[in-house]
Amino acid sequence: MRYKNLKISSELFFKIIRYVYMDQFELKNEIIKEIDEKMKSINEGDWFTEMKIGETPEIRKEGKEKYMDSKGIHPDFRWDD
């Protein structure tokens, strides 16, 4: 896995700062929810890239299945390459 920079909102950043440095532990669930949403977005982007430019047809097919599943597209509405 290649590490890359990612962006988070300043609101999330300051929630994390308040949680860590000011012991505002009531922010935990909000922080977790926003990080989970960010991780979902990152995964969907990776799967989309895999679907479009994967090295082999098998990798492209696997990426397409993961991407379509994440978007909730029913198998009957998917196209074949």
N, C-alpha and C positions, 0 to 999 in steps of 0.2 A: 504494500500500500504506500502510495506516495503522499507525503504530507504537503498540504498547501494552506495558504492563508485563507481565512474566511471572515465574513463580516457578520457582526451581530449588531443589533440596535443599541443605541446609547442607553436606552431604557433598561434593557437586559443587563448591560455592562454595569450600570449603577446599582441594579438590584443585587448582582453578584457581589459588588463591593460592599454594600450595606450588610449582606448576609455574612460575609467573611470577616469584615473588619469591625462591624458595629453590632454583631450578634443579633441581627434581626431575623431570627429563625422562622418567623411566620411567612417569610418570602420563599421558603423552600419549594412548596408545591408550584408556585408561579414560575420559578426558575426552571424547575424540572419540565414543566409543560412547554415552555418556550424552547428549551434545549431539545426536547423530543421533536418538536415541529421543525427545528433547524436540521436535525439529523435526518428526518424523513425527506426534507427537501434536498439535502446533499445526496442521499441514496438514490432518489429519483433522477437527479442529474447524472449520476454515475451510470445508472442503468440505461438512461436514454443514450448517453455517449456509447456505451457498450453495444446497444442495439444498432446504432448507426455506423460505427467504425470498428467494431470488434475484429480481431485478427482472423478468426475463422468463422464459418457459418454457424457452428455450434455455439460459439461465444455470443454471436449476434442474436441467435434464437433465444438463448437463455436470458440475455439482457432484455429482449423484447417481452418475454413472458413475465419477468420480474417487474418491468416498468408498467405493463398493462395491468397486472395484478394490483400494483400500488395505486393505480388510478381508478380501479374498480370497473374496468371494462370487461364485460361478460365475454367468455370465450367464443360465443356465437357471433360476436360483432368484430372479431379480430380478423386481420387479413393474413394471408400466407405469402411468403416471399418466393 
